[in-house]
Amino acid sequence: MSKFSWNKLNKPFFVMAPMDGITSSPFRRVVKRCGADVVFSEMIAAEAVYYKSKKTLAMMNFHEEERPYIVQIFGKDTEKMVGAVQYIEKEVKPDGIDINMGCPAKKVVSGGRGSALLLDPEKAVEIVRTVRSATKLPLSVKTRIGWEKFNIQPLVKEFENAGIDALTIHGRTKTQGFAGEPDLDALKEIKKLVKIPVIGNGGINSVEDAQKMLSFTGCDGIMVARGALGNPWIFKSLHFLRHSGSVQNLDYKPNFEEIRNLALLHLQMNIEEFGPKKGIFDMRKHYGWYFKGFPGASELRKKLVLAETKNEIRSIIEKMG
Ligand SMILES: Cc1cc2nc3c(=O)[nH]c(=O)nc-3n(C[C@H](O)[C@H](O)[C@H](O)COP(=O)(O)O)c2cc1C
């Protein structure tokens, strides 16, 4: 049984966000090696776990070095969510379960899942209560500050009363999607409202962003999402913040060799995890992120996207820099 507890993490702590299509096991190992304290799976359809979809079950595979590792589920049907959570606890054995109540994607919202639960607070609380009683694993919820405006306060309080162990708040409404500044006033108010650890999320792309969010809101931890794409070293930078507390030019800037080595390691792990075809294909989106801003980056990316074997990719990357 995992000993993980959100309460026992050193503060402030730094978490890699769940990201659909991105936070696979190899990516999680990359960010973990760069210093992420906790990593999340991609969002996992509870219903697909309930029906034992092979593809979905495989998405939850992980390596011991990823711990603490949290599986995030989404769904609406309480019974199927309970079935999924019981399966995950017994067979996957992660360090915690998270319920997604923030995803704005049409395919998720149209089924009454993700951020749609903000429009049905009774259902949202019923899900949290029932899932809470079905598992001993630490349980958290990731949500937004509201659907159209900041009004999540009563729901957050109910989640706490229902027994969740931590709460992640993406400081934007569903309507805002992924654009605009996170609402730090809202995060501050939520942090004051509950006793459980609150993790702030939204717009963290540098140590300065994190320091601003932490000092203004009092949040216990920070969750990084897009800011870690091509820059998993952001976690290394954030640790400087934990140790020194100040922020003068603390963003770690890797040189080309470090980036090249990490991109090749990521590729290698991808191939081992998914086989050469999927492993190589899945890396394509990452090259643009890793090599952004370097002279010749767009040429390099074009060549890499056409390359079909590991050796081809290695020789293209090794010729650079
Ligand atoms: C491509 C992509 C996929 C995402 N997938 C998920 C997901 O599976 N579960 C979830 O809770 N949030 C998901 N998110 C939201 C992020 O976890 C995060 O809340 C959001 O991007 C705000 O943080 P940021 O401004 O630092 O990127 C996703 C975001 C992006 C851009």
The ligand as a MOL file (V3000), in Angstrom:
LIG
                    3D

  0  0  0     0  0            999 V3000
M  V30 BEGIN CTAB
M  V30 COUNTS 31 33 0 0 0
M  V30 BEGIN ATOM
M  V30 1 C -3.1530 19.6120 -24.6220 0
M  V30 2 C -3.7590 19.7180 -23.2610 0
M  V30 3 C -4.2990 18.5830 -22.6630 0
M  V30 4 C -4.8700 18.6700 -21.3730 0
M  V30 5 N -5.3870 17.5360 -20.8020 0
M  V30 6 C -5.9000 17.6090 -19.5370 0
M  V30 7 C -6.3490 16.4330 -18.8640 0
M  V30 8 O -6.2890 15.3180 -19.3940 0
M  V30 9 N -6.8620 16.5630 -17.6050 0
M  V30 10 C -6.9430 17.7970 -16.9810 0
M  V30 11 O -7.3980 17.8710 -15.8370 0
M  V30 12 N -6.4890 18.9090 -17.5840 0
M  V30 13 C -5.9690 18.8380 -18.8360 0
M  V30 14 N -5.4730 19.9670 -19.4240 0
M  V30 15 C -5.4560 21.2240 -18.6440 0
M  V30 16 C -4.1190 21.3960 -17.9300 0
M  V30 17 O -3.8980 20.3690 -16.9950 0
M  V30 18 C -4.0770 22.7650 -17.2210 0
M  V30 19 O -5.1100 22.8090 -16.2710 0
M  V30 20 C -4.2490 23.9380 -18.1850 0
M  V30 21 O -3.4790 23.7510 -19.3560 0
M  V30 22 C -3.8490 25.2640 -17.5080 0
M  V30 23 O -2.4920 25.2790 -17.1650 0
M  V30 24 P -1.3980 26.0820 -18.0550 0
M  V30 25 O -1.9570 27.4710 -18.2970 0
M  V30 26 O -0.1770 26.0760 -17.1900 0
M  V30 27 O -1.2220 25.3290 -19.3420 0
M  V30 28 C -4.9130 19.9190 -20.7120 0
M  V30 29 C -4.3660 21.0480 -21.3220 0
M  V30 30 C -3.8060 20.9680 -22.5750 0
M  V30 31 C -3.2130 22.2120 -23.1950 0
M  V30 END ATOM
M  V30 BEGIN BOND
M  V30 1 1 1 2
M  V30 2 1 2 3
M  V30 3 2 2 30
M  V30 4 2 3 4
M  V30 5 1 4 5
M  V30 6 1 4 28
M  V30 7 2 5 6
M  V30 8 1 6 7
M  V30 9 1 6 13
M  V30 10 2 7 8
M  V30 11 1 7 9
M  V30 12 1 9 10
M  V30 13 2 10 11
M  V30 14 1 10 12
M  V30 15 2 12 13
M  V30 16 1 13 14
M  V30 17 1 14 15
M  V30 18 1 14 28
M  V30 19 1 15 16
M  V30 20 1 16 17
M  V30 21 1 16 18
M  V30 22 1 18 19
M  V30 23 1 18 20
M  V30 24 1 20 21
M  V30 25 1 20 22
M  V30 26 1 22 23
M  V30 27 1 23 24
M  V30 28 2 24 25
M  V30 29 1 24 26
M  V30 30 1 24 27
M  V30 31 2 28 29
M  V30 32 1 29 30
M  V30 33 1 30 31
M  V30 END BOND
M  V30 END CTAB
M  END
